[in-house]
Amino acid sequence: MKSAVYPGSFDPTTNGHLDIIKRASKIVDKLYVAVLDNPSKTPLFTVEERVSQLKEILKDHDNVKVMSFSGLLVDFVRSVGSNIIVRGLRGVTDFSYEFQMALSNRSLDSNIETLFISADTQYLFFSSSQVKEIAFFNGNIDNMVPDIVKTELQKKMQVLKAQQETGGK
Ligand code: ADP
């Protein structure tokens, strides 16, 4: 059985991520979507929130399993019995970072291959960070994220704004 791991922060999941997940899940028998629990970053959504959003969004995709991981990606890939890492590429700006990461993962385990999938043109221009910024200023993110993410983002932004207001007084 051919399996692959699609790792990322998914803070939050965008339609660009979903497109890569759907396409990757068609070329392998099982796709593990691996949400990075990185203690050195301060995400907007906790790892539990990010995992539960993805599980809800992907509940009808039988060959996709959502998990969280911490530590080295290659260790996680081996732990699920896979040897393929999937990453999405939006263009040259992603490329240098992704290429470097693929090389360092390869130096850690040469049995693990990184497979790049080019982003669809309609998703080329947005990232999780941009989506958060637009949501903070009440911009329209309807085409950028699934409905469940939109609802949760709006709630988070209200809390953030309330915190900023009380903090500023
Ligand atoms: P990371 O912090 O590991 O970069 P992200 O959640 O930002 O995690 O991204 C995970 C993967 O999804 C990366 O390979 C990234 O290039 C890809 N990706 C991010 N946004 C998009 C998008 N809009 N379209 C396609 N791929 C994307």
Residues whose N, C-alpha, C, O or C-beta is under 5 A from the ligand:
A	BS01	ADP	P7 G8 S9 F10 D11 G16 H17 I20 R87 G88 L89 D94 A119 Y123 F126 S127
